[in-house]
Amino acid sequence: MKANKTKSETILDVVVDSVSEREALDKIRGFLHDESKQNIVVTINPEFIMASQRDESLKDVLNSSSLRLADGIGVLWSAKYLSLPYRGIVWSIWQMVYSGASLIFNPKYCRSPIPQRVSGASIVPKICEIAQEEEKSVFLLGGRDGSGYGASNMLQRLYPKLIIKGVDENIDVDYIDGDLIVSRDDSIRIVELLESARPDILFVALGGNQKQEQWISRYLSKAPGVKIAMGVGATFDFLSGRVKRAPKIFRTLGIEWLWRMFIQRRLSRIMTATVKFIAKVVLFKIEKGEYRRW
């Protein structure tokens, strides 16, 4: 029986899969039993979409990944907004205001076409639960100041039978024009380590920088034992307790970004993920004059 193709939405030329967390986990379970290919899972937020507008290689990595999850209420909003019929500039602006307000006053409105936000911090422990059930192994790459080891300890407490093949925080990175780059020598060392450990699942945490996805895409084939690789950003920080997540009410309302803006002082990144992203999406809709699904 042929598997049903996953429905998806395209936001500023970036493809995002229309799946719930449960559906995503079912697909990930299937990946663990698929010996025919290696799978990359990406969690796409507005920052990723904005970065892809100036970096075609990043856009290619995102679009070619096996599973592309919506990590951010802004992604759900943009999919909904772009799906609304185009009726002119004024009407498009009104649609932006109405759909934006619905995130607070009627959250269900924006859960179509994409049904749910799926964040790395939420799904990683559930992936590890599946790994324990399926007797598959994981490897934690990245983190800083002990967050990788802290996350490993937390996951081991949650899932005592989980096979953790290793943790490596000792990654040599460079910063070029503000972008985080893993050195070639360290990349070779990491690949050799993964070849030796042969984990089924690889979690890569190089902060919120999208370069981690590009690193995975470039080097994953050199570690053929890995069935699933996933960039998880700051997830190790959250799991280890090094960084506190926003209170549940903020996450439920989809305004975790507001918490981070005041608590973590990430104003420039928040501006990119909100004001600049919203403006880009609205202008895209007006310029196109309609919304096309690819």
FIMAR-149889 format. One record per residue (C-alpha): residue number from 1; residue in three letters; x negated, y negated, z negated. Coordinates in steps of 0.02 Angstrom, whole numbers, padded with zeros to 5 digits. Layout:
! FIMAR-149889
@pos:NUM; code:Ala; px:X; py:Y; pz:Z
...
! end
This chain:
! FIMAR-149889
@pos:1; code:Met; px:00000; py:00000; pz:00000
@pos:2; code:Lys; px:-00071; py:-00169; pz:00050
@pos:3; code:Ala; px:-00094; py:-00294; pz:-00091
@pos:4; code:Asn; px:00006; py:-00454; pz:-00084
@pos:5; code:Lys; px:-00096; py:-00605; pz:-00037
@pos:6; code:Thr; px:-00113; py:-00733; pz:-00175
@pos:7; code:Lys; px:-00017; py:-00892; pz:-00144
@pos:8; code:Ser; px:-00120; py:-01050; pz:-00151
@pos:9; code:Glu; px:-00111; py:-01239; pz:-00138
@pos:10; code:Thr; px:-00236; py:-01357; pz:-00056
@pos:11; code:Ile; px:-00282; py:-01517; pz:-00148
@pos:12; code:Leu; px:-00398; py:-01636; pz:-00056
@pos:13; code:Asp; px:-00458; py:-01487; pz:00048
@pos:14; code:Val; px:-00493; py:-01381; pz:-00107
@pos:15; code:Val; px:-00394; py:-01220; pz:-00122
@pos:16; code:Val; px:-00318; py:-01176; pz:-00291
@pos:17; code:Asp; px:-00226; py:-01012; pz:-00321
@pos:18; code:Ser; px:-00046; py:-01020; pz:-00382
@pos:19; code:Val; px:-00061; py:-00895; pz:-00523
@pos:20; code:Ser; px:-00015; py:-00885; pz:-00706
@pos:21; code:Glu; px:-00142; py:-00831; pz:-00836
@pos:22; code:Arg; px:-00063; py:-00658; pz:-00840
@pos:23; code:Glu; px:-00077; py:-00641; pz:-00651
@pos:24; code:Ala; px:-00257; py:-00701; pz:-00657
@pos:25; code:Leu; px:-00301; py:-00570; pz:-00788
@pos:26; code:Asp; px:-00220; py:-00434; pz:-00684
@pos:27; code:Lys; px:-00328; py:-00485; pz:-00536
@pos:28; code:Ile; px:-00484; py:-00487; pz:-00644
@pos:29; code:Arg; px:-00445; py:-00313; pz:-00706
@pos:30; code:Gly; px:-00432; py:-00259; pz:-00525
@pos:31; code:Phe; px:-00600; py:-00339; pz:-00485
@pos:32; code:Leu; px:-00682; py:-00228; pz:-00617
@pos:33; code:His; px:-00630; py:-00074; pz:-00519
@pos:34; code:Asp; px:-00674; py:-00143; pz:-00348
@pos:35; code:Glu; px:-00842; py:-00076; pz:-00294
@pos:36; code:Ser; px:-00832; py:-00155; pz:-00121
@pos:37; code:Lys; px:-00882; py:-00333; pz:-00168
@pos:38; code:Gln; px:-00941; py:-00452; pz:-00301
@pos:39; code:Asn; px:-00814; py:-00579; pz:-00360
@pos:40; code:Ile; px:-00835; py:-00760; pz:-00413
@pos:41; code:Val; px:-00702; py:-00838; pz:-00524
@pos:42; code:Val; px:-00695; py:-01028; pz:-00534
@pos:43; code:Thr; px:-00593; py:-01141; pz:-00646
@pos:44; code:Ile; px:-00556; py:-01297; pz:-00545
@pos:45; code:Asn; px:-00520; py:-01463; pz:-00630
@pos:46; code:Pro; px:-00503; py:-01639; pz:-00556
@pos:47; code:Glu; px:-00689; py:-01671; pz:-00581
@pos:48; code:Phe; px:-00729; py:-01521; pz:-00471
@pos:49; code:Ile; px:-00611; py:-01582; pz:-00337
@pos:50; code:Met; px:-00686; py:-01757; pz:-00341
@pos:51; code:Ala; px:-00864; py:-01689; pz:-00336
@pos:52; code:Ser; px:-00819; py:-01582; pz:-00185
@pos:53; code:Gln; px:-00769; py:-01738; pz:-00088
@pos:54; code:Arg; px:-00953; py:-01787; pz:-00077
@pos:55; code:Asp; px:-01028; py:-01612; pz:-00080
@pos:56; code:Glu; px:-00971; py:-01495; pz:00058
@pos:57; code:Ser; px:-01075; py:-01352; pz:-00010
@pos:58; code:Leu; px:-00979; py:-01359; pz:-00174
@pos:59; code:Lys; px:-00815; py:-01363; pz:-00079
@pos:60; code:Asp; px:-00869; py:-01208; pz:00018
@pos:61; code:Val; px:-00913; py:-01117; pz:-00143
@pos:62; code:Leu; px:-00745; py:-01158; pz:-00223
@pos:63; code:Asn; px:-00644; py:-01112; pz:-00070
@pos:64; code:Ser; px:-00735; py:-00948; pz:-00041
@pos:65; code:Ser; px:-00719; py:-00886; pz:-00221
@pos:66; code:Ser; px:-00614; py:-00733; pz:-00257
@pos:67; code:Leu; px:-00505; py:-00820; pz:-00387
@pos:68; code:Arg; px:-00481; py:-01009; pz:-00402
@pos:69; code:Leu; px:-00393; py:-01058; pz:-00563
@pos:70; code:Ala; px:-00313; py:-01226; pz:-00604
@pos:71; code:Asp; px:-00406; py:-01290; pz:-00757
@pos:72; code:Gly; px:-00327; py:-01458; pz:-00789
@pos:73; code:Ile; px:-00154; py:-01533; pz:-00797
@pos:74; code:Gly; px:-00210; py:-01652; pz:-00660
@pos:75; code:Val; px:-00224; py:-01505; pz:-00540
@pos:76; code:Leu; px:-00045; py:-01452; pz:-00578
@pos:77; code:Trp; px:00015; py:-01630; pz:-00558
@pos:78; code:Ser; px:-00074; py:-01657; pz:-00391
@pos:79; code:Ala; px:-00005; py:-01495; pz:-00318
@pos:80; code:Lys; px:00171; py:-01548; pz:-00367
@pos:81; code:Tyr; px:00149; py:-01727; pz:-00307
@pos:82; code:Leu; px:00079; py:-01676; pz:-00138
@pos:83; code:Ser; px:00220; py:-01551; pz:-00114
@pos:84; code:Leu; px:00351; py:-01689; pz:-00125
@pos:85; code:Pro; px:00414; py:-01756; pz:00043
@pos:86; code:Tyr; px:00329; py:-01911; pz:00110
@pos:87; code:Arg; px:00450; py:-02058; pz:00133
@pos:88; code:Gly; px:00335; py:-02207; pz:00143
@pos:89; code:Ile; px:00210; py:-02299; pz:00033
@pos:90; code:Val; px:00332; py:-02368; pz:-00096
@pos:91; code:Trp; px:00418; py:-02200; pz:-00117
@pos:92; code:Ser; px:00249; py:-02114; pz:-00135
@pos:93; code:Ile; px:00201; py:-02232; pz:-00276
@pos:94; code:Trp; px:00368; py:-02200; pz:-00362
@pos:95; code:Gln; px:00339; py:-02012; pz:-00344
@pos:96; code:Met; px:00170; py:-02035; pz:-00427
@pos:97; code:Val; px:00247; py:-02128; pz:-00574
@pos:98; code:Tyr; px:00391; py:-02006; pz:-00593
@pos:99; code:Ser; px:00288; py:-01847; pz:-00578
@pos:100; code:Gly; px:00156; py:-01919; pz:-00694
@pos:101; code:Ala; px:00285; py:-01963; pz:-00827
@pos:102; code:Ser; px:00357; py:-01788; pz:-00815
@pos:103; code:Leu; px:00194; py:-01717; pz:-00884
@pos:104; code:Ile; px:00248; py:-01788; pz:-01052
@pos:105; code:Phe; px:00438; py:-01790; pz:-01044
@pos:106; code:Asn; px:00474; py:-01638; pz:-00933
@pos:107; code:Pro; px:00318; py:-01528; pz:-00921
@pos:108; code:Lys; px:00408; py:-01388; pz:-00828
@pos:109; code:Tyr; px:00434; py:-01504; pz:-00679
@pos:110; code:Cys; px:00250; py:-01495; pz:-00631
@pos:111; code:Arg; px:00234; py:-01307; pz:-00654
@pos:112; code:Ser; px:00276; py:-01281; pz:-00473
@pos:113; code:Pro; px:00192; py:-01246; pz:-00352
@pos:114; code:Ile; px:00056; py:-01196; pz:-00480
@pos:115; code:Pro; px:00139; py:-01114; pz:-00631
@pos:116; code:Gln; px:00010; py:-01138; pz:-00767
@pos:117; code:Arg; px:-00154; py:-01216; pz:-00818
@pos:118; code:Val; px:-00286; py:-01082; pz:-00847
@pos:119; code:Ser; px:-00439; py:-01146; pz:-00939
@pos:120; code:Gly; px:-00604; py:-01059; pz:-00962
@pos:121; code:Ala; px:-00596; py:-01076; pz:-01151
@pos:122; code:Ser; px:-00428; py:-00987; pz:-01153
@pos:123; code:Ile; px:-00460; py:-00849; pz:-01028
@pos:124; code:Val; px:-00638; py:-00795; pz:-01072
@pos:125; code:Pro; px:-00588; py:-00706; pz:-01235
@pos:126; code:Lys; px:-00446; py:-00618; pz:-01142
@pos:127; code:Ile; px:-00567; py:-00562; pz:-01007
@pos:128; code:Cys; px:-00675; py:-00490; pz:-01145
@pos:129; code:Glu; px:-00524; py:-00400; pz:-01215
@pos:130; code:Ile; px:-00500; py:-00318; pz:-01044
@pos:131; code:Ala; px:-00686; py:-00277; pz:-01038
@pos:132; code:Gln; px:-00671; py:-00188; pz:-01205
@pos:133; code:Glu; px:-00519; py:-00090; pz:-01146
@pos:134; code:Glu; px:-00604; py:-00041; pz:-00984
@pos:135; code:Glu; px:-00772; py:-00007; pz:-01068
@pos:136; code:Lys; px:-00857; py:-00138; pz:-00960
@pos:137; code:Ser; px:-01002; py:-00249; pz:-01012
@pos:138; code:Val; px:-01032; py:-00436; pz:-01017
@pos:139; code:Phe; px:-01182; py:-00552; pz:-01016
@pos:140; code:Leu; px:-01183; py:-00731; pz:-01082
@pos:141; code:Leu; px:-01298; py:-00847; pz:-00986
@pos:142; code:Gly; px:-01326; py:-01026; pz:-01042
@pos:143; code:Gly; px:-01261; py:-01127; pz:-01185
@pos:144; code:Arg; px:-01369; py:-01235; pz:-01296
@pos:145; code:Asp; px:-01420; py:-01256; pz:-01477
@pos:146; code:Gly; px:-01361; py:-01083; pz:-01521
@pos:147; code:Ser; px:-01189; py:-01093; pz:-01439
@pos:148; code:Gly; px:-01222; py:-00943; pz:-01328
@pos:149; code:Tyr; px:-01269; py:-00834; pz:-01476
@pos:150; code:Gly; px:-01127; py:-00908; pz:-01578
@pos:151; code:Ala; px:-01003; py:-00867; pz:-01440
@pos:152; code:Ser; px:-01074; py:-00691; pz:-01429
@pos:153; code:Asn; px:-01051; py:-00666; pz:-01617
@pos:154; code:Met; px:-00872; py:-00731; pz:-01610
@pos:155; code:Leu; px:-00826; py:-00617; pz:-01464
@pos:156; code:Gln; px:-00905; py:-00468; pz:-01551
@pos:157; code:Arg; px:-00800; py:-00503; pz:-01706
@pos:158; code:Leu; px:-00643; py:-00516; pz:-01602
@pos:159; code:Tyr; px:-00682; py:-00360; pz:-01500
@pos:160; code:Pro; px:-00797; py:-00245; pz:-01600
@pos:161; code:Lys; px:-00813; py:-00119; pz:-01458
@pos:162; code:Leu; px:-00856; py:-00250; pz:-01326
@pos:163; code:Ile; px:-01021; py:-00209; pz:-01240
@pos:164; code:Ile; px:-01127; py:-00367; pz:-01236
@pos:165; code:Lys; px:-01281; py:-00331; pz:-01131
@pos:166; code:Gly; px:-01370; py:-00493; pz:-01176
@pos:167; code:Val; px:-01372; py:-00679; pz:-01212
@pos:168; code:Asp; px:-01496; py:-00800; pz:-01135
@pos:169; code:Glu; px:-01499; py:-00984; pz:-01181
@pos:170; code:Asn; px:-01680; py:-01013; pz:-01129
@pos:171; code:Ile; px:-01645; py:-01089; pz:-00959
@pos:172; code:Asp; px:-01766; py:-01214; pz:-00887
@pos:173; code:Val; px:-01667; py:-01353; pz:-00803
@pos:174; code:Asp; px:-01709; py:-01512; pz:-00710
@pos:175; code:Tyr; px:-01602; py:-01665; pz:-00682
@pos:176; code:Ile; px:-01608; py:-01738; pz:-00507
@pos:177; code:Asp; px:-01501; py:-01893; pz:-00478
@pos:178; code:Gly; px:-01399; py:-01844; pz:-00630
@pos:179; code:Asp; px:-01367; py:-01667; pz:-00567
@pos:180; code:Leu; px:-01420; py:-01518; pz:-00669
@pos:181; code:Ile; px:-01530; py:-01398; pz:-00571
@pos:182; code:Val; px:-01596; py:-01230; pz:-00631
@pos:183; code:Ser; px:-01779; py:-01211; pz:-00585
@pos:184; code:Arg; px:-01826; py:-01082; pz:-00454
@pos:185; code:Asp; px:-01943; py:-00991; pz:-00573
@pos:186; code:Asp; px:-01809; py:-00977; pz:-00705
@pos:187; code:Ser; px:-01682; py:-00920; pz:-00577
@pos:188; code:Ile; px:-01798; py:-00778; pz:-00526
@pos:189; code:Arg; px:-01823; py:-00732; pz:-00710
@pos:190; code:Ile; px:-01635; py:-00731; pz:-00740
@pos:191; code:Val; px:-01603; py:-00622; pz:-00588
@pos:192; code:Glu; px:-01733; py:-00496; pz:-00648
@pos:193; code:Leu; px:-01652; py:-00496; pz:-00819
@pos:194; code:Leu; px:-01480; py:-00465; pz:-00744
@pos:195; code:Glu; px:-01547; py:-00327; pz:-00632
@pos:196; code:Ser; px:-01615; py:-00242; pz:-00788
@pos:197; code:Ala; px:-01461; py:-00269; pz:-00898
@pos:198; code:Arg; px:-01334; py:-00234; pz:-00757
@pos:199; code:Pro; px:-01181; py:-00311; pz:-00842
@pos:200; code:Asp; px:-01011; py:-00295; pz:-00759
@pos:201; code:Ile; px:-00962; py:-00475; pz:-00803
@pos:202; code:Leu; px:-01074; py:-00628; pz:-00806
@pos:203; code:Phe; px:-01020; py:-00789; pz:-00893
@pos:204; code:Val; px:-01126; py:-00940; pz:-00844
@pos:205; code:Ala; px:-01118; py:-01094; pz:-00957
@pos:206; code:Leu; px:-01220; py:-01240; pz:-00893
@pos:207; code:Gly; px:-01106; py:-01374; pz:-00963
@pos:208; code:Gly; px:-00971; py:-01459; pz:-00862
@pos:209; code:Asn; px:-01084; py:-01483; pz:-00711
@pos:210; code:Gln; px:-01021; py:-01401; pz:-00551
@pos:211; code:Lys; px:-01198; py:-01345; pz:-00507
@pos:212; code:Gln; px:-01168; py:-01187; pz:-00608
@pos:213; code:Glu; px:-01045; py:-01126; pz:-00475
@pos:214; code:Gln; px:-01171; py:-01161; pz:-00338
@pos:215; code:Trp; px:-01306; py:-01069; pz:-00435
@pos:216; code:Ile; px:-01191; py:-00918; pz:-00453
@pos:217; code:Ser; px:-01151; py:-00919; pz:-00267
@pos:218; code:Arg; px:-01335; py:-00927; pz:-00220
@pos:219; code:Tyr; px:-01403; py:-00792; pz:-00337
@pos:220; code:Leu; px:-01259; py:-00671; pz:-00373
@pos:221; code:Ser; px:-01301; py:-00555; pz:-00228
@pos:222; code:Lys; px:-01475; py:-00531; pz:-00301
@pos:223; code:Ala; px:-01396; py:-00449; pz:-00454
@pos:224; code:Pro; px:-01284; py:-00320; pz:-00368
@pos:225; code:Gly; px:-01230; py:-00237; pz:-00530
@pos:226; code:Val; px:-01124; py:-00387; pz:-00578
@pos:227; code:Lys; px:-00943; py:-00364; pz:-00524
@pos:228; code:Ile; px:-00876; py:-00532; pz:-00586
@pos:229; code:Ala; px:-00968; py:-00696; pz:-00612
@pos:230; code:Met; px:-00882; py:-00847; pz:-00687
@pos:231; code:Gly; px:-00941; py:-01023; pz:-00726
@pos:232; code:Val; px:-00872; py:-01068; pz:-00897
@pos:233; code:Gly; px:-00937; py:-01243; pz:-00930
@pos:234; code:Ala; px:-00926; py:-01289; pz:-01113
@pos:235; code:Thr; px:-00833; py:-01130; pz:-01163
@pos:236; code:Phe; px:-00977; py:-01064; pz:-01269
@pos:237; code:Asp; px:-00973; py:-01226; pz:-01368
@pos:238; code:Phe; px:-00789; py:-01201; pz:-01406
@pos:239; code:Leu; px:-00803; py:-01014; pz:-01447
@pos:240; code:Ser; px:-00952; py:-01041; pz:-01561
@pos:241; code:Gly; px:-00867; py:-01185; pz:-01652
@pos:242; code:Arg; px:-01006; py:-01303; pz:-01603
@pos:243; code:Val; px:-00877; py:-01416; pz:-01521
@pos:244; code:Lys; px:-00699; py:-01425; pz:-01584
@pos:245; code:Arg; px:-00560; py:-01408; pz:-01456
@pos:246; code:Ala; px:-00418; py:-01532; pz:-01453
@pos:247; code:Pro; px:-00273; py:-01493; pz:-01571
@pos:248; code:Lys; px:-00143; py:-01375; pz:-01496
@pos:249; code:Ile; px:-00016; py:-01515; pz:-01471
@pos:250; code:Phe; px:-00139; py:-01605; pz:-01356
@pos:251; code:Arg; px:-00168; py:-01445; pz:-01256
@pos:252; code:Thr; px:00018; py:-01407; pz:-01246
@pos:253; code:Leu; px:00055; py:-01581; pz:-01180
@pos:254; code:Gly; px:-00090; py:-01571; pz:-01058
@pos:255; code:Ile; px:-00181; py:-01721; pz:-01131
@pos:256; code:Glu; px:-00336; py:-01635; pz:-01196
@pos:257; code:Trp; px:-00432; py:-01761; pz:-01091
@pos:258; code:Leu; px:-00368; py:-01900; pz:-01206
@pos:259; code:Trp; px:-00439; py:-01812; pz:-01358
@pos:260; code:Arg; px:-00607; py:-01791; pz:-01272
@pos:261; code:Met; px:-00611; py:-01973; pz:-01220
@pos:262; code:Phe; px:-00599; py:-02033; pz:-01400
@pos:263; code:Ile; px:-00687; py:-01894; pz:-01493
@pos:264; code:Gln; px:-00824; py:-01844; pz:-01371
@pos:265; code:Arg; px:-00842; py:-02016; pz:-01290
@pos:266; code:Arg; px:-00836; py:-01949; pz:-01112
@pos:267; code:Leu; px:-00760; py:-02108; pz:-01040
@pos:268; code:Ser; px:-00847; py:-02105; pz:-00870
@pos:269; code:Arg; px:-00800; py:-01923; pz:-00838
@pos:270; code:Ile; px:-00622; py:-01953; pz:-00899
@pos:271; code:Met; px:-00606; py:-02101; pz:-00779
@pos:272; code:Thr; px:-00658; py:-01988; pz:-00635
@pos:273; code:Ala; px:-00534; py:-01852; pz:-00686
@pos:274; code:Thr; px:-00389; py:-01972; pz:-00710
@pos:275; code:Val; px:-00388; py:-02145; pz:-00630
@pos:276; code:Lys; px:-00504; py:-02107; pz:-00483
@pos:277; code:Phe; px:-00428; py:-01937; pz:-00452
@pos:278; code:Ile; px:-00249; py:-02003; pz:-00454
@pos:279; code:Ala; px:-00295; py:-02145; pz:-00336
@pos:280; code:Lys; px:-00382; py:-02024; pz:-00218
@pos:281; code:Val; px:-00232; py:-01906; pz:-00213
@pos:282; code:Val; px:-00107; py:-02047; pz:-00184
@pos:283; code:Leu; px:-00212; py:-02123; pz:-00045
@pos:284; code:Phe; px:-00232; py:-01951; pz:00034
@pos:285; code:Lys; px:-00044; py:-01928; pz:00038
@pos:286; code:Ile; px:-00013; py:-02100; pz:00112
@pos:287; code:Glu; px:-00150; py:-02080; pz:00244
@pos:288; code:Lys; px:-00087; py:-01909; pz:00296
@pos:289; code:Gly; px:00094; py:-01964; pz:00296
@pos:290; code:Glu; px:00144; py:-01788; pz:00247
@pos:291; code:Tyr; px:00084; py:-01640; pz:00150
@pos:292; code:Arg; px:00026; py:-01486; pz:00242
@pos:293; code:Arg; px:-00003; py:-01315; pz:00163
@pos:294; code:Trp; px:-00148; py:-01218; pz:00237
! end
